[in-house]
Amino acid sequence: MSAPYVIRGSVSLPEAELMWRFSRSSGPGGQHVNTSDSQVELRFDLGRTTALPPVWKERALERLAGRLTDGVVTVRASEHRSQWRNRETAAVRLASLLAEATAPPPKPRRATRIPRGINERRLRQKKQRSDTKRGRSGRDWH
């Protein structure tokens, strides 16, 4: 890997906690495809990691519950022909997945009243449109 993959702030993915697995990519290819293990599977044990602050870890475990297998999150990459580029892609994908899962919840929306002027303007425009359409009827034509 080229650099530490930053999740957010000063927190990054620790190289020691990443588990890599390589296999042959599926799909068409030439003579090269049958000999190279270019597909990358990156596993990160979210349940046992010490790299994330406890609050982030709880948040991530809760939000990624559907993707976890025994507390481990798995990311696959096989878009590129090169194993190195697939490693980069998988690591970036995992970092962005964890960044999204550990993000703080959005601030709750405060309910506000609709200003009276907006409602009046809407009703006035509605009335004008109604009059325009009523004027199109052929009742007064002779």
TIZA-281260 format. One record per residue: residue number from 1; residue in three letters; y negated, x, z of N, C-alpha, C in turn. Coordinates in steps of 0.1 Angstrom, whole numbers, padded with zeros to 4 digits, always signed. Layout:
<sites>
<site k="NUM" r="ALA" n_yy="Y" n_xx="X" n_zz="Z" ca_yy="Y" ca_xx="X" ca_zz="Z" c_yy="Y" c_xx="X" c_zz="Z"/>
...
</sites>
This chain:
<sites>
<site k="1" r="MET" n_yy="+0012" n_xx="+0008" n_zz="+0000" ca_yy="+0000" ca_xx="+0000" ca_zz="+0000" c_yy="-0012" c_xx="+0009" c_zz="+0000"/>
<site k="2" r="SER" n_yy="-0023" n_xx="+0004" n_zz="-0006" ca_yy="-0035" ca_xx="+0012" ca_zz="-0008" c_yy="-0044" c_xx="+0012" c_zz="+0004"/>
<site k="3" r="ALA" n_yy="-0046" n_xx="+0001" n_zz="+0010" ca_yy="-0055" ca_xx="+0000" ca_zz="+0022" c_yy="-0050" c_xx="-0011" c_zz="+0031"/>
<site k="4" r="PRO" n_yy="-0056" n_xx="-0010" n_zz="+0044" ca_yy="-0052" ca_xx="-0021" ca_zz="+0053" c_yy="-0058" c_xx="-0034" c_zz="+0048"/>
<site k="5" r="TYR" n_yy="-0050" n_xx="-0045" n_zz="+0048" ca_yy="-0055" ca_xx="-0058" ca_zz="+0043" c_yy="-0061" c_xx="-0065" c_zz="+0055"/>
<site k="6" r="VAL" n_yy="-0074" n_xx="-0067" n_zz="+0054" ca_yy="-0082" ca_xx="-0073" ca_zz="+0065" c_yy="-0080" c_xx="-0088" c_zz="+0064"/>
<site k="7" r="ILE" n_yy="-0076" n_xx="-0094" n_zz="+0076" ca_yy="-0075" ca_xx="-0109" ca_zz="+0077" c_yy="-0089" c_xx="-0114" c_zz="+0079"/>
<site k="8" r="ARG" n_yy="-0096" n_xx="-0110" n_zz="+0090" ca_yy="-0110" ca_xx="-0114" ca_zz="+0092" c_yy="-0115" c_xx="-0105" c_zz="+0103"/>
<site k="9" r="GLY" n_yy="-0128" n_xx="-0101" n_zz="+0101" ca_yy="-0134" ca_xx="-0092" ca_zz="+0111" c_yy="-0127" c_xx="-0078" c_zz="+0111"/>
<site k="10" r="SER" n_yy="-0123" n_xx="-0074" n_zz="+0123" ca_yy="-0117" ca_xx="-0061" ca_zz="+0124" c_yy="-0102" c_xx="-0062" c_zz="+0125"/>
<site k="11" r="VAL" n_yy="-0096" n_xx="-0075" n_zz="+0123" ca_yy="-0082" ca_xx="-0077" ca_zz="+0124" c_yy="-0076" c_xx="-0075" c_zz="+0110"/>
<site k="12" r="SER" n_yy="-0065" n_xx="-0067" n_zz="+0109" ca_yy="-0059" ca_xx="-0065" ca_zz="+0096" c_yy="-0044" c_xx="-0065" c_zz="+0098"/>
<site k="13" r="LEU" n_yy="-0037" n_xx="-0066" n_zz="+0087" ca_yy="-0022" ca_xx="-0066" ca_zz="+0087" c_yy="-0017" c_xx="-0053" c_zz="+0091"/>
<site k="14" r="PRO" n_yy="-0009" n_xx="-0051" n_zz="+0102" ca_yy="-0003" ca_xx="-0038" ca_zz="+0105" c_yy="+0009" c_xx="-0035" c_zz="+0096"/>
<site k="15" r="GLU" n_yy="+0009" n_xx="-0023" n_zz="+0090" ca_yy="+0019" ca_xx="-0019" ca_zz="+0081" c_yy="+0033" c_xx="-0019" c_zz="+0088"/>
<site k="16" r="ALA" n_yy="+0033" n_xx="-0016" n_zz="+0101" ca_yy="+0046" ca_xx="-0015" ca_zz="+0108" c_yy="+0053" c_xx="-0028" c_zz="+0110"/>
<site k="17" r="GLU" n_yy="+0045" n_xx="-0039" n_zz="+0110" ca_yy="+0051" ca_xx="-0053" ca_zz="+0112" c_yy="+0054" c_xx="-0060" c_zz="+0099"/>
<site k="18" r="LEU" n_yy="+0052" n_xx="-0053" n_zz="+0087" ca_yy="+0055" ca_xx="-0060" ca_zz="+0075" c_yy="+0069" c_xx="-0056" c_zz="+0070"/>
<site k="19" r="MET" n_yy="+0077" n_xx="-0066" n_zz="+0066" ca_yy="+0090" ca_xx="-0063" ca_zz="+0061" c_yy="+0091" c_xx="-0066" c_zz="+0046"/>
<site k="20" r="TRP" n_yy="+0094" n_xx="-0056" n_zz="+0039" ca_yy="+0095" ca_xx="-0057" ca_zz="+0024" c_yy="+0109" c_xx="-0058" c_zz="+0019"/>
<site k="21" r="ARG" n_yy="+0111" n_xx="-0067" n_zz="+0009" ca_yy="+0124" ca_xx="-0068" ca_zz="+0002" c_yy="+0121" c_xx="-0068" c_zz="-0013"/>
<site k="22" r="PHE" n_yy="+0129" n_xx="-0061" n_zz="-0021" ca_yy="+0127" ca_xx="-0061" ca_zz="-0035" c_yy="+0140" c_xx="-0066" c_zz="-0042"/>
<site k="23" r="SER" n_yy="+0138" n_xx="-0074" n_zz="-0053" ca_yy="+0149" ca_xx="-0079" ca_zz="-0061" c_yy="+0144" c_xx="-0080" c_zz="-0075"/>
<site k="24" r="ARG" n_yy="+0154" n_xx="-0083" n_zz="-0084" ca_yy="+0150" ca_xx="-0085" ca_zz="-0098" c_yy="+0143" c_xx="-0098" c_zz="-0100"/>
<site k="25" r="SER" n_yy="+0133" n_xx="-0097" n_zz="-0108" ca_yy="+0125" ca_xx="-0109" ca_zz="-0111" c_yy="+0133" c_xx="-0118" c_zz="-0121"/>
<site k="26" r="SER" n_yy="+0131" n_xx="-0131" n_zz="-0120" ca_yy="+0138" ca_xx="-0140" ca_zz="-0130" c_yy="+0129" c_xx="-0140" c_zz="-0143"/>
<site k="27" r="GLY" n_yy="+0134" n_xx="-0147" n_zz="-0153" ca_yy="+0127" ca_xx="-0149" ca_zz="-0165" c_yy="+0130" c_xx="-0139" c_zz="-0176"/>
<site k="28" r="PRO" n_yy="+0124" n_xx="-0140" n_zz="-0187" ca_yy="+0127" ca_xx="-0132" ca_zz="-0199" c_yy="+0122" c_xx="-0118" c_zz="-0197"/>
<site k="29" r="GLY" n_yy="+0128" n_xx="-0109" n_zz="-0204" ca_yy="+0123" ca_xx="-0095" ca_zz="-0204" c_yy="+0132" c_xx="-0087" c_zz="-0213"/>
<site k="30" r="GLY" n_yy="+0129" n_xx="-0074" n_zz="-0214" ca_yy="+0137" ca_xx="-0065" ca_zz="-0223" c_yy="+0147" c_xx="-0058" c_zz="-0216"/>
<site k="31" r="GLN" n_yy="+0150" n_xx="-0046" n_zz="-0220" ca_yy="+0160" ca_xx="-0037" ca_zz="-0214" c_yy="+0156" c_xx="-0033" c_zz="-0200"/>
<site k="32" r="HIS" n_yy="+0143" n_xx="-0033" n_zz="-0198" ca_yy="+0137" ca_xx="-0028" ca_zz="-0185" c_yy="+0140" c_xx="-0038" c_zz="-0173"/>
<site k="33" r="VAL" n_yy="+0141" n_xx="-0051" n_zz="-0177" ca_yy="+0141" ca_xx="-0061" ca_zz="-0166" c_yy="+0155" c_xx="-0061" c_zz="-0159"/>
<site k="34" r="ASN" n_yy="+0165" n_xx="-0056" n_zz="-0165" ca_yy="+0178" ca_xx="-0056" ca_zz="-0158" c_yy="+0180" c_xx="-0045" c_zz="-0149"/>
<site k="35" r="THR" n_yy="+0171" n_xx="-0035" n_zz="-0149" ca_yy="+0173" ca_xx="-0023" ca_zz="-0141" c_yy="+0162" c_xx="-0022" c_zz="-0130"/>
<site k="36" r="SER" n_yy="+0152" n_xx="-0029" n_zz="-0130" ca_yy="+0141" ca_xx="-0027" ca_zz="-0120" c_yy="+0140" c_xx="-0039" c_zz="-0110"/>
<site k="37" r="ASP" n_yy="+0138" n_xx="-0035" n_zz="-0098" ca_yy="+0136" ca_xx="-0045" ca_zz="-0087" c_yy="+0121" c_xx="-0047" c_zz="-0086"/>
<site k="38" r="SER" n_yy="+0115" n_xx="-0056" n_zz="-0094" ca_yy="+0100" ca_xx="-0057" ca_zz="-0094" c_yy="+0096" c_xx="-0069" c_zz="-0085"/>
<site k="39" r="GLN" n_yy="+0105" n_xx="-0079" n_zz="-0083" ca_yy="+0100" ca_xx="-0090" ca_zz="-0074" c_yy="+0099" c_xx="-0085" c_zz="-0060"/>
<site k="40" r="VAL" n_yy="+0089" n_xx="-0090" n_zz="-0053" ca_yy="+0086" ca_xx="-0085" ca_zz="-0039" c_yy="+0086" c_xx="-0097" c_zz="-0030"/>
<site k="41" r="GLU" n_yy="+0093" n_xx="-0096" n_zz="-0019" ca_yy="+0093" ca_xx="-0106" ca_zz="-0008" c_yy="+0087" c_xx="-0099" c_zz="+0004"/>
<site k="42" r="LEU" n_yy="+0076" n_xx="-0104" n_zz="+0009" ca_yy="+0070" ca_xx="-0098" ca_zz="+0021" c_yy="+0072" c_xx="-0108" c_zz="+0032"/>
<site k="43" r="ARG" n_yy="+0077" n_xx="-0103" n_zz="+0043" ca_yy="+0079" ca_xx="-0111" ca_zz="+0055" c_yy="+0071" c_xx="-0106" c_zz="+0067"/>
<site k="44" r="PHE" n_yy="+0065" n_xx="-0115" n_zz="+0074" ca_yy="+0057" ca_xx="-0111" ca_zz="+0086" c_yy="+0060" c_xx="-0120" c_zz="+0097"/>
<site k="45" r="ASP" n_yy="+0065" n_xx="-0114" n_zz="+0108" ca_yy="+0069" ca_xx="-0122" ca_zz="+0120" c_yy="+0057" c_xx="-0126" c_zz="+0128"/>
<site k="46" r="LEU" n_yy="+0053" n_xx="-0138" n_zz="+0125" ca_yy="+0041" ca_xx="-0144" ca_zz="+0132" c_yy="+0044" c_xx="-0147" c_zz="+0147"/>
<site k="47" r="GLY" n_yy="+0056" n_xx="-0150" n_zz="+0150" ca_yy="+0059" ca_xx="-0154" ca_zz="+0164" c_yy="+0059" c_xx="-0142" c_zz="+0173"/>
<site k="48" r="ARG" n_yy="+0062" n_xx="-0129" n_zz="+0168" ca_yy="+0063" ca_xx="-0118" ca_zz="+0177" c_yy="+0052" c_xx="-0108" c_zz="+0175"/>
<site k="49" r="THR" n_yy="+0042" n_xx="-0110" n_zz="+0166" ca_yy="+0032" ca_xx="-0101" ca_zz="+0163" c_yy="+0022" c_xx="-0099" c_zz="+0174"/>
<site k="50" r="THR" n_yy="+0017" n_xx="-0086" n_zz="+0175" ca_yy="+0007" ca_xx="-0083" ca_zz="+0185" c_yy="-0006" c_xx="-0080" c_zz="+0179"/>
<site k="51" r="ALA" n_yy="-0006" n_xx="-0081" n_zz="+0166" ca_yy="-0019" ca_xx="-0078" ca_zz="+0158" c_yy="-0029" c_xx="-0088" c_zz="+0159"/>
<site k="52" r="LEU" n_yy="-0025" n_xx="-0101" n_zz="+0161" ca_yy="-0034" ca_xx="-0112" ca_zz="+0161" c_yy="-0038" c_xx="-0116" c_zz="+0175"/>
<site k="53" r="PRO" n_yy="-0051" n_xx="-0119" n_zz="+0178" ca_yy="-0055" ca_xx="-0124" ca_zz="+0191" c_yy="-0047" c_xx="-0137" c_zz="+0194"/>
<site k="54" r="PRO" n_yy="-0044" n_xx="-0139" n_zz="+0207" ca_yy="-0035" ca_xx="-0151" ca_zz="+0211" c_yy="-0040" c_xx="-0164" c_zz="+0205"/>
<site k="55" r="VAL" n_yy="-0053" n_xx="-0167" n_zz="+0205" ca_yy="-0059" ca_xx="-0179" ca_zz="+0200" c_yy="-0056" c_xx="-0181" c_zz="+0185"/>
<site k="56" r="TRP" n_yy="-0058" n_xx="-0170" n_zz="+0177" ca_yy="-0055" ca_xx="-0170" ca_zz="+0163" c_yy="-0040" c_xx="-0173" c_zz="+0160"/>
<site k="57" r="LYS" n_yy="-0032" n_xx="-0166" n_zz="+0169" ca_yy="-0017" ca_xx="-0167" ca_zz="+0167" c_yy="-0012" c_xx="-0181" c_zz="+0169"/>
<site k="58" r="GLU" n_yy="-0018" n_xx="-0188" n_zz="+0180" ca_yy="-0014" ca_xx="-0202" ca_zz="+0182" c_yy="-0018" c_xx="-0211" c_zz="+0171"/>
<site k="59" r="ARG" n_yy="-0031" n_xx="-0209" n_zz="+0166" ca_yy="-0036" ca_xx="-0217" ca_zz="+0155" c_yy="-0027" c_xx="-0215" c_zz="+0142"/>
<site k="60" r="ALA" n_yy="-0024" n_xx="-0203" n_zz="+0139" ca_yy="-0016" ca_xx="-0200" ca_zz="+0127" c_yy="-0002" c_xx="-0206" c_zz="+0129"/>
<site k="61" r="LEU" n_yy="+0004" n_xx="-0204" n_zz="+0140" ca_yy="+0018" ca_xx="-0210" ca_zz="+0142" c_yy="+0018" c_xx="-0225" c_zz="+0140"/>
<site k="62" r="GLU" n_yy="+0007" n_xx="-0231" n_zz="+0145" ca_yy="+0006" ca_xx="-0246" ca_zz="+0144" c_yy="+0004" c_xx="-0250" c_zz="+0129"/>
<site k="63" r="ARG" n_yy="-0006" n_xx="-0243" n_zz="+0122" ca_yy="-0009" ca_xx="-0247" ca_zz="+0109" c_yy="+0001" c_xx="-0243" c_zz="+0098"/>
<site k="64" r="LEU" n_yy="+0009" n_xx="-0233" n_zz="+0101" ca_yy="+0019" ca_xx="-0228" ca_zz="+0091" c_yy="+0033" c_xx="-0232" c_zz="+0095"/>
<site k="65" r="ALA" n_yy="+0034" n_xx="-0242" n_zz="+0104" ca_yy="+0047" ca_xx="-0246" ca_zz="+0110" c_yy="+0057" c_xx="-0250" c_zz="+0098"/>
<site k="66" r="GLY" n_yy="+0052" n_xx="-0256" n_zz="+0088" ca_yy="+0061" ca_xx="-0260" ca_zz="+0077" c_yy="+0066" c_xx="-0249" c_zz="+0069"/>
<site k="67" r="ARG" n_yy="+0059" n_xx="-0237" n_zz="+0069" ca_yy="+0062" ca_xx="-0226" ca_zz="+0061" c_yy="+0071" c_xx="-0215" c_zz="+0068"/>
<site k="68" r="LEU" n_yy="+0072" n_xx="-0217" n_zz="+0081" ca_yy="+0078" ca_xx="-0207" ca_zz="+0090" c_yy="+0093" c_xx="-0209" c_zz="+0090"/>
<site k="69" r="THR" n_yy="+0101" n_xx="-0198" n_zz="+0091" ca_yy="+0115" ca_xx="-0198" ca_zz="+0094" c_yy="+0117" c_xx="-0189" c_zz="+0106"/>
<site k="70" r="ASP" n_yy="+0120" n_xx="-0194" n_zz="+0117" ca_yy="+0122" ca_xx="-0187" ca_zz="+0129" c_yy="+0109" c_xx="-0179" c_zz="+0133"/>
<site k="71" r="GLY" n_yy="+0097" n_xx="-0184" n_zz="+0130" ca_yy="+0085" ca_xx="-0177" ca_zz="+0133" c_yy="+0081" c_xx="-0167" c_zz="+0123"/>
<site k="72" r="VAL" n_yy="+0088" n_xx="-0166" n_zz="+0112" ca_yy="+0085" ca_xx="-0156" ca_zz="+0101" c_yy="+0079" c_xx="-0163" c_zz="+0089"/>
<site k="73" r="VAL" n_yy="+0068" n_xx="-0158" n_zz="+0084" ca_yy="+0062" ca_xx="-0163" ca_zz="+0072" c_yy="+0066" c_xx="-0154" c_zz="+0061"/>
<site k="74" r="THR" n_yy="+0070" n_xx="-0160" n_zz="+0049" ca_yy="+0074" ca_xx="-0152" ca_zz="+0038" c_yy="+0066" c_xx="-0155" c_zz="+0026"/>
<site k="75" r="VAL" n_yy="+0062" n_xx="-0145" n_zz="+0018" ca_yy="+0054" ca_xx="-0146" ca_zz="+0006" c_yy="+0061" c_xx="-0138" c_zz="-0005"/>
<site k="76" r="ARG" n_yy="+0062" n_xx="-0144" n_zz="-0017" ca_yy="+0069" ca_xx="-0138" ca_zz="-0028" c_yy="+0059" c_xx="-0135" c_zz="-0039"/>
<site k="77" r="ALA" n_yy="+0061" n_xx="-0125" n_zz="-0047" ca_yy="+0053" ca_xx="-0122" ca_zz="-0058" c_yy="+0061" c_xx="-0116" c_zz="-0069"/>
<site k="78" r="SER" n_yy="+0060" n_xx="-0122" n_zz="-0081" ca_yy="+0068" ca_xx="-0116" ca_zz="-0092" c_yy="+0061" c_xx="-0118" c_zz="-0105"/>
<site k="79" r="GLU" n_yy="+0047" n_xx="-0119" n_zz="-0105" ca_yy="+0039" ca_xx="-0122" ca_zz="-0117" c_yy="+0039" c_xx="-0109" c_zz="-0126"/>
<site k="80" r="HIS" n_yy="+0038" n_xx="-0097" n_zz="-0119" ca_yy="+0036" ca_xx="-0085" ca_zz="-0127" c_yy="+0049" c_xx="-0078" c_zz="-0129"/>
<site k="81" r="ARG" n_yy="+0049" n_xx="-0069" n_zz="-0140" ca_yy="+0061" ca_xx="-0062" ca_zz="-0143" c_yy="+0063" c_xx="-0050" c_zz="-0133"/>
<site k="82" r="SER" n_yy="+0052" n_xx="-0046" n_zz="-0127" ca_yy="+0053" ca_xx="-0034" ca_zz="-0118" c_yy="+0055" c_xx="-0039" c_zz="-0104"/>
<site k="83" r="GLN" n_yy="+0064" n_xx="-0032" n_zz="-0097" ca_yy="+0067" ca_xx="-0035" ca_zz="-0083" c_yy="+0054" c_xx="-0032" c_zz="-0075"/>
<site k="84" r="TRP" n_yy="+0047" n_xx="-0021" n_zz="-0078" ca_yy="+0035" ca_xx="-0018" ca_zz="-0070" c_yy="+0025" c_xx="-0029" c_zz="-0071"/>
<site k="85" r="ARG" n_yy="+0022" n_xx="-0034" n_zz="-0083" ca_yy="+0012" ca_xx="-0045" ca_zz="-0084" c_yy="+0017" c_xx="-0058" c_zz="-0077"/>
<site k="86" r="ASN" n_yy="+0030" n_xx="-0060" n_zz="-0077" ca_yy="+0035" ca_xx="-0072" ca_zz="-0070" c_yy="+0034" c_xx="-0070" c_zz="-0055"/>
<site k="87" r="ARG" n_yy="+0036" n_xx="-0057" n_zz="-0050" ca_yy="+0034" ca_xx="-0055" ca_zz="-0036" c_yy="+0019" c_xx="-0058" c_zz="-0032"/>
<site k="88" r="GLU" n_yy="+0010" n_xx="-0053" n_zz="-0040" ca_yy="-0004" ca_xx="-0056" ca_zz="-0037" c_yy="-0007" c_xx="-0071" c_zz="-0037"/>
<site k="89" r="THR" n_yy="-0002" n_xx="-0078" n_zz="-0047" ca_yy="-0004" ca_xx="-0092" ca_zz="-0048" c_yy="+0001" c_xx="-0100" c_zz="-0036"/>
<site k="90" r="ALA" n_yy="+0014" n_xx="-0096" n_zz="-0031" ca_yy="+0020" ca_xx="-0103" ca_zz="-0020" c_yy="+0012" c_xx="-0100" c_zz="-0007"/>
<site k="91" r="ALA" n_yy="+0007" n_xx="-0088" n_zz="-0005" ca_yy="+0000" ca_xx="-0084" ca_zz="+0007" c_yy="-0014" c_xx="-0091" c_zz="+0007"/>
<site k="92" r="VAL" n_yy="-0020" n_xx="-0092" n_zz="-0004" ca_yy="-0033" ca_xx="-0099" ca_zz="-0005" c_yy="-0031" c_xx="-0114" c_zz="-0002"/>
<site k="93" r="ARG" n_yy="-0020" n_xx="-0120" n_zz="-0008" ca_yy="-0017" ca_xx="-0134" ca_zz="-0006" c_yy="-0014" c_xx="-0137" c_zz="+0009"/>
<site k="94" r="LEU" n_yy="-0007" n_xx="-0128" n_zz="+0015" ca_yy="-0003" ca_xx="-0130" ca_zz="+0029" c_yy="-0016" c_xx="-0129" c_zz="+0038"/>
<site k="95" r="ALA" n_yy="-0025" n_xx="-0119" n_zz="+0035" ca_yy="-0037" ca_xx="-0118" ca_zz="+0042" c_yy="-0046" c_xx="-0130" c_zz="+0041"/>
<site k="96" r="SER" n_yy="-0047" n_xx="-0136" n_zz="+0029" ca_yy="-0056" ca_xx="-0147" ca_zz="+0027" c_yy="-0049" c_xx="-0160" c_zz="+0033"/>
<site k="97" r="LEU" n_yy="-0036" n_xx="-0161" n_zz="+0033" ca_yy="-0029" ca_xx="-0172" ca_zz="+0040" c_yy="-0032" c_xx="-0172" c_zz="+0055"/>
<site k="98" r="LEU" n_yy="-0031" n_xx="-0160" n_zz="+0061" ca_yy="-0033" ca_xx="-0158" ca_zz="+0075" c_yy="-0048" c_xx="-0161" c_zz="+0078"/>
<site k="99" r="ALA" n_yy="-0057" n_xx="-0156" n_zz="+0070" ca_yy="-0071" ca_xx="-0159" ca_zz="+0072" c_yy="-0074" c_xx="-0173" c_zz="+0072"/>
<site k="100" r="GLU" n_yy="-0068" n_xx="-0181" n_zz="+0063" ca_yy="-0070" ca_xx="-0195" ca_zz="+0062" c_yy="-0064" c_xx="-0202" c_zz="+0074"/>
<site k="101" r="ALA" n_yy="-0052" n_xx="-0198" n_zz="+0079" ca_yy="-0045" ca_xx="-0204" ca_zz="+0090" c_yy="-0052" c_xx="-0201" c_zz="+0103"/>
<site k="102" r="THR" n_yy="-0059" n_xx="-0190" n_zz="+0104" ca_yy="-0065" ca_xx="-0186" ca_zz="+0117" c_yy="-0080" c_xx="-0190" c_zz="+0118"/>
<site k="103" r="ALA" n_yy="-0085" n_xx="-0196" n_zz="+0107" ca_yy="-0099" ca_xx="-0200" ca_zz="+0107" c_yy="-0102" c_xx="-0210" c_zz="+0118"/>
<site k="104" r="PRO" n_yy="-0114" n_xx="-0210" n_zz="+0124" ca_yy="-0117" ca_xx="-0220" ca_zz="+0134" c_yy="-0118" c_xx="-0233" c_zz="+0128"/>
<site k="105" r="PRO" n_yy="-0115" n_xx="-0244" n_zz="+0136" ca_yy="-0117" ca_xx="-0257" ca_zz="+0130" c_yy="-0131" c_xx="-0261" c_zz="+0127"/>
<site k="106" r="PRO" n_yy="-0133" n_xx="-0269" n_zz="+0117" ca_yy="-0147" ca_xx="-0272" ca_zz="+0113" c_yy="-0154" c_xx="-0280" c_zz="+0124"/>
<site k="107" r="LYS" n_yy="-0167" n_xx="-0279" n_zz="+0125" ca_yy="-0175" ca_xx="-0287" ca_zz="+0135" c_yy="-0173" c_xx="-0302" c_zz="+0132"/>
<site k="108" r="PRO" n_yy="-0172" n_xx="-0310" n_zz="+0142" ca_yy="-0171" ca_xx="-0324" ca_zz="+0140" c_yy="-0183" c_xx="-0330" c_zz="+0134"/>
<site k="109" r="ARG" n_yy="-0182" n_xx="-0340" n_zz="+0126" ca_yy="-0193" ca_xx="-0346" ca_zz="+0119" c_yy="-0200" c_xx="-0355" c_zz="+0129"/>
<site k="110" r="ARG" n_yy="-0214" n_xx="-0354" n_zz="+0129" ca_yy="-0221" ca_xx="-0363" ca_zz="+0138" c_yy="-0225" c_xx="-0375" c_zz="+0129"/>
<site k="111" r="ALA" n_yy="-0222" n_xx="-0387" n_zz="+0134" ca_yy="-0225" ca_xx="-0399" ca_zz="+0127" c_yy="-0240" c_xx="-0402" c_zz="+0127"/>
<site k="112" r="THR" n_yy="-0246" n_xx="-0405" n_zz="+0116" ca_yy="-0260" ca_xx="-0408" ca_zz="+0115" c_yy="-0262" c_xx="-0421" c_zz="+0108"/>
<site k="113" r="ARG" n_yy="-0274" n_xx="-0427" n_zz="+0111" ca_yy="-0277" ca_xx="-0440" ca_zz="+0105" c_yy="-0282" c_xx="-0438" c_zz="+0091"/>
<site k="114" r="ILE" n_yy="-0280" n_xx="-0448" n_zz="+0082" ca_yy="-0285" ca_xx="-0447" ca_zz="+0069" c_yy="-0300" c_xx="-0452" c_zz="+0070"/>
<site k="115" r="PRO" n_yy="-0310" n_xx="-0445" n_zz="+0065" ca_yy="-0324" ca_xx="-0449" ca_zz="+0066" c_yy="-0326" c_xx="-0462" c_zz="+0059"/>
<site k="116" r="ARG" n_yy="-0334" n_xx="-0471" n_zz="+0065" ca_yy="-0337" ca_xx="-0484" ca_zz="+0059" c_yy="-0342" c_xx="-0483" c_zz="+0045"/>
<site k="117" r="GLY" n_yy="-0351" n_xx="-0473" n_zz="+0042" ca_yy="-0357" ca_xx="-0472" ca_zz="+0029" c_yy="-0346" c_xx="-0470" c_zz="+0018"/>
<site k="118" r="ILE" n_yy="-0336" n_xx="-0463" n_zz="+0021" ca_yy="-0325" ca_xx="-0461" ca_zz="+0011" c_yy="-0318" c_xx="-0474" c_zz="+0008"/>
<site k="119" r="ASN" n_yy="-0315" n_xx="-0481" n_zz="+0018" ca_yy="-0308" ca_xx="-0494" ca_zz="+0016" c_yy="-0317" c_xx="-0504" c_zz="+0008"/>
<site k="120" r="GLU" n_yy="-0330" n_xx="-0504" n_zz="+0011" ca_yy="-0340" ca_xx="-0513" ca_zz="+0004" c_yy="-0341" c_xx="-0509" c_zz="-0011"/>
<site k="121" r="ARG" n_yy="-0342" n_xx="-0496" n_zz="-0013" ca_yy="-0343" ca_xx="-0491" ca_zz="-0027" c_yy="-0330" c_xx="-0495" c_zz="-0035"/>
<site k="122" r="ARG" n_yy="-0319" n_xx="-0493" n_zz="-0029" ca_yy="-0306" ca_xx="-0497" ca_zz="-0036" c_yy="-0306" c_xx="-0512" c_zz="-0039"/>
<site k="123" r="LEU" n_yy="-0310" n_xx="-0520" n_zz="-0030" ca_yy="-0310" ca_xx="-0535" ca_zz="-0033" c_yy="-0321" c_xx="-0538" c_zz="-0043"/>
<site k="124" r="ARG" n_yy="-0332" n_xx="-0531" n_zz="-0043" ca_yy="-0343" ca_xx="-0534" ca_zz="-0053" c_yy="-0338" c_xx="-0530" c_zz="-0067"/>
<site k="125" r="GLN" n_yy="-0331" n_xx="-0518" n_zz="-0068" ca_yy="-0326" ca_xx="-0514" ca_zz="-0081" c_yy="-0315" c_xx="-0524" c_zz="-0086"/>
<site k="126" r="LYS" n_yy="-0307" n_xx="-0529" n_zz="-0077" ca_yy="-0296" ca_xx="-0538" ca_zz="-0080" c_yy="-0302" c_xx="-0551" c_zz="-0086"/>
<site k="127" r="LYS" n_yy="-0313" n_xx="-0556" n_zz="-0079" ca_yy="-0320" ca_xx="-0568" ca_zz="-0084" c_yy="-0326" c_xx="-0566" c_zz="-0098"/>
<site k="128" r="GLN" n_yy="-0332" n_xx="-0554" n_zz="-0100" ca_yy="-0338" ca_xx="-0551" ca_zz="-0113" c_yy="-0327" c_xx="-0551" c_zz="-0124"/>
<site k="129" r="ARG" n_yy="-0316" n_xx="-0545" n_zz="-0121" ca_yy="-0305" ca_xx="-0545" ca_zz="-0131" c_yy="-0299" c_xx="-0559" c_zz="-0134"/>
<site k="130" r="SER" n_yy="-0298" n_xx="-0567" n_zz="-0123" ca_yy="-0294" ca_xx="-0581" ca_zz="-0125" c_yy="-0303" c_xx="-0589" c_zz="-0134"/>
<site k="131" r="ASP" n_yy="-0317" n_xx="-0587" n_zz="-0131" ca_yy="-0327" ca_xx="-0594" ca_zz="-0140" c_yy="-0325" c_xx="-0589" c_zz="-0154"/>
<site k="132" r="THR" n_yy="-0324" n_xx="-0576" n_zz="-0157" ca_yy="-0322" ca_xx="-0571" ca_zz="-0170" c_yy="-0310" c_xx="-0578" c_zz="-0177"/>
<site k="133" r="LYS" n_yy="-0299" n_xx="-0579" n_zz="-0170" ca_yy="-0287" ca_xx="-0584" ca_zz="-0176" c_yy="-0289" c_xx="-0599" c_zz="-0178"/>
<site k="134" r="ARG" n_yy="-0295" n_xx="-0606" n_zz="-0169" ca_yy="-0297" ca_xx="-0620" ca_zz="-0170" c_yy="-0306" c_xx="-0623" c_zz="-0183"/>
<site k="135" r="GLY" n_yy="-0316" n_xx="-0614" n_zz="-0185" ca_yy="-0325" ca_xx="-0616" ca_zz="-0196" c_yy="-0318" c_xx="-0614" c_zz="-0210"/>
<site k="136" r="ARG" n_yy="-0306" n_xx="-0609" n_zz="-0210" ca_yy="-0299" ca_xx="-0607" ca_zz="-0222" c_yy="-0291" c_xx="-0619" c_zz="-0227"/>
<site k="137" r="SER" n_yy="-0289" n_xx="-0629" n_zz="-0218" ca_yy="-0281" ca_xx="-0641" ca_zz="-0222" c_yy="-0288" c_xx="-0649" c_zz="-0232"/>
<site k="138" r="GLY" n_yy="-0281" n_xx="-0655" n_zz="-0241" ca_yy="-0287" ca_xx="-0662" ca_zz="-0252" c_yy="-0291" c_xx="-0676" c_zz="-0249"/>
<site k="139" r="ARG" n_yy="-0293" n_xx="-0680" n_zz="-0237" ca_yy="-0297" ca_xx="-0694" ca_zz="-0233" c_yy="-0310" c_xx="-0698" c_zz="-0239"/>
<site k="140" r="ASP" n_yy="-0320" n_xx="-0689" n_zz="-0239" ca_yy="-0334" ca_xx="-0693" ca_zz="-0243" c_yy="-0336" c_xx="-0691" c_zz="-0258"/>
<site k="141" r="TRP" n_yy="-0326" n_xx="-0686" n_zz="-0266" ca_yy="-0328" ca_xx="-0684" ca_zz="-0280" c_yy="-0326" c_xx="-0696" c_zz="-0288"/>
<site k="142" r="HIS" n_yy="-0335" n_xx="-0699" n_zz="-0298" ca_yy="-0333" ca_xx="-0711" ca_zz="-0307" c_yy="-0337" c_xx="-0707" c_zz="-0321"/>
</sites>
